[in-house]
Amino acid sequence: MAGQLDGQVVFVTGGARGQGRSHAEAVAREGADVVLFDRCADSPHVAYPLATEADLAESADLVRAHGRDVLALTGDVGDEGAVGKAVDAAIDRFGKIDVLLANAGVHGGGSIQDAHRAVWDEVVATNLTGVFQSLRAVAPHMIERGYGRIVATASNQARMAVPGSVPYVASKWGVIGLVKAAALDLAPFGITVNAVAPGNTSTPMVHNDPLYRALRPDLAAPGWEDVEALLREHHVQPVALLEPVEITAAVLFLIGPATPHITGSVIDVNAGSAARYTA
Ligand SMILES: NC(=O)c1ccc[n+]([C@@H]2O[C@H](COP(=O)([O-])OP(=O)(O)OC[C@H]3O[C@@H](n4cnc5c(N)ncnc54)[C@H](O)[C@@H]3O)[C@@H](O)[C@H]2O)c1
C-alpha cells in the first residue's frame, strides 16, 4: 500500500527515544527513509539522563523494521558544526532532505530568582539555538529544491507559563517566534514551517525522579502517584499524560500532502489547555 511519504527523506533531531522515536517509526511506516540525530550523552546541566547510543540503535532498528533505510548519527544540536556535518552526511547518503523534524529538547527549570545560569544556557542552546541551527542547516538545500516541510516541537509551556520553569518556558516561547519568522522567510520557496505544542507526554523527560522531586519538594522520595494529579492540572481533559503517537499524528498532518498551505501555525496537542488561551 502506498504511504503518504513514499520516497521522502525525513531528518529527526532527538530521534533516539521518546517523541522523536515515535515520529521516526511513523514516517518510516509511511514510506520515508530516516536520518536520526541525537546527542546520546548526558549533560551536567540536565537533571535526568538523556538518550544513549543503545536507544539510538533501537530507533534505527524500528525504522528498518518498516523496510526503510536509516542513517543514525550522534551529535548535539547546540553545536553548529555537528548539525552542518549531519545535514551534509544525510544529503550524501540520500541525495536530499524533504522534511526536518526539529524535535530535540531538554527540560530545565528554575524560577527567575533561582534558575542557574548554566541551566539557562543549556536549555536555550538545545531548545532554541538548536532549532535555529537545524533550520539554518537545511534551508539552503530546501530552497534549492523548492520544497521542504519543517516542524519544530514547542510545548504547552510555549503557550502558557508555569511557575518555576523560566528557562524552559522562555526557550519554547522562542521556538514559536522562530517558527513564525522562518515561515515568512521560506514561504516563497515551497517550504512550510510549523510547530507542534505538546502537553505533558509520556516519555523519559517526564518519567524521572529529579522531575518528580522538583514537582513535590515536600516529599523525600516522590513517585508517579505523587505527581500525577499535578500534571493533570496542566490539562483541561482529565489526563496527566498524552502518548507520543498523539503528537506524531499532528506532525504527520503537517508534513503530509494535504497541508501545503499551512505554514507559520502551531498545532496544540494538549488535552484542552488550548481552551484556556485568550485566542
Ligand atoms: N515529554 C513532555 O511532556 C513534553 C511536553 C512538551 C514538549 N516536549 C518537547 O518534546 C520534544 C521531545 O521530547 P521527549 O518528550 O521525547 O523527551 P526525551 O527526553 O525522551 O527525548 C528528547 C531527545 O532529545 C535528545 N537531545 C537532548 N538534547 C539534545 C541535543 N542538544 N542535541 C541532540 N539531541 C538532544 C535526547 O537525547 C532525547 O533522545 C522536546 O523538544 C521536548 O522539549 C516534551
PDBQT file of the ligand as one rigid body, heavy atoms in Angstrom, charges set to zero:
ROOT
HETATM    1  N1  LIG A 301       7.516  14.994  27.356  1.00  0.00    +0.000 N 
HETATM    2  C1  LIG A 301       6.821  16.100  27.531  1.00  0.00    +0.000 C 
HETATM    3  O1  LIG A 301       5.974  16.205  28.444  1.00  0.00    +0.000 OA
HETATM    4  C2  LIG A 301       6.972  17.243  26.569  1.00  0.00    +0.000 A 
HETATM    5  C3  LIG A 301       5.980  18.238  26.576  1.00  0.00    +0.000 A 
HETATM    6  C4  LIG A 301       6.089  19.298  25.674  1.00  0.00    +0.000 A 
HETATM    7  C5  LIG A 301       7.164  19.365  24.807  1.00  0.00    +0.000 A 
HETATM    8  N2  LIG A 301       8.108  18.395  24.852  1.00  0.00    +0.000 N 
HETATM    9  C6  LIG A 301       9.212  18.504  23.883  1.00  0.00    +0.000 C 
HETATM   10  O2  LIG A 301       9.158  17.367  23.030  1.00  0.00    +0.000 OA
HETATM   11  C7  LIG A 301      10.456  17.144  22.463  1.00  0.00    +0.000 C 
HETATM   12  C8  LIG A 301      10.801  15.676  22.595  1.00  0.00    +0.000 C 
HETATM   13  O3  LIG A 301      10.970  15.362  23.968  1.00  0.00    +0.000 OA
HETATM   14  P1  LIG A 301      10.546  13.953  24.601  1.00  0.00    +0.000 P 
HETATM   15  O4  LIG A 301       9.329  14.175  25.387  1.00  0.00    +0.000 OA
HETATM   16  O5  LIG A 301      10.560  12.920  23.545  1.00  0.00    +0.000 OA
HETATM   17  O6  LIG A 301      11.753  13.745  25.642  1.00  0.00    +0.000 OA
HETATM   18  P2  LIG A 301      13.017  12.760  25.635  1.00  0.00    +0.000 P 
HETATM   19  O7  LIG A 301      13.917  13.256  26.697  1.00  0.00    +0.000 OA
HETATM   20  O8  LIG A 301      12.554  11.342  25.696  1.00  0.00    +0.000 OA
HETATM   21  O9  LIG A 301      13.648  12.960  24.176  1.00  0.00    +0.000 OA
HETATM   22  C9  LIG A 301      14.456  14.056  23.843  1.00  0.00    +0.000 C 
HETATM   23  C10 LIG A 301      15.579  13.546  22.952  1.00  0.00    +0.000 C 
HETATM   24  O10 LIG A 301      16.378  14.661  22.569  1.00  0.00    +0.000 OA
HETATM   25  C11 LIG A 301      17.752  14.300  22.721  1.00  0.00    +0.000 C 
HETATM   26  N3  LIG A 301      18.527  15.530  22.932  1.00  0.00    +0.000 N 
HETATM   27  C12 LIG A 301      18.512  16.321  24.027  1.00  0.00    +0.000 A 
HETATM   28  N4  LIG A 301      19.364  17.345  23.873  1.00  0.00    +0.000 NA
HETATM   29  C13 LIG A 301      19.924  17.195  22.656  1.00  0.00    +0.000 A 
HETATM   30  C14 LIG A 301      20.881  17.945  21.921  1.00  0.00    +0.000 A 
HETATM   31  N5  LIG A 301      21.427  19.062  22.433  1.00  0.00    +0.000 N 
HETATM   32  N6  LIG A 301      21.224  17.506  20.678  1.00  0.00    +0.000 NA
HETATM   33  C15 LIG A 301      20.688  16.382  20.152  1.00  0.00    +0.000 A 
HETATM   34  N7  LIG A 301      19.778  15.629  20.821  1.00  0.00    +0.000 NA
HETATM   35  C16 LIG A 301      19.405  16.036  22.054  1.00  0.00    +0.000 A 
HETATM   36  C17 LIG A 301      17.763  13.368  23.916  1.00  0.00    +0.000 C 
HETATM   37  O11 LIG A 301      18.939  12.575  23.979  1.00  0.00    +0.000 OA
HETATM   38  C18 LIG A 301      16.491  12.561  23.680  1.00  0.00    +0.000 C 
HETATM   39  O12 LIG A 301      16.726  11.450  22.848  1.00  0.00    +0.000 OA
HETATM   40  C19 LIG A 301      11.389  18.094  23.213  1.00  0.00    +0.000 C 
HETATM   41  O13 LIG A 301      11.622  19.248  22.426  1.00  0.00    +0.000 OA
HETATM   42  C20 LIG A 301      10.602  18.463  24.451  1.00  0.00    +0.000 C 
HETATM   43  O14 LIG A 301      11.004  19.686  24.990  1.00  0.00    +0.000 OA
HETATM   44  C21 LIG A 301       8.049  17.339  25.704  1.00  0.00    +0.000 A 
ENDROOT
TORSDOF 0
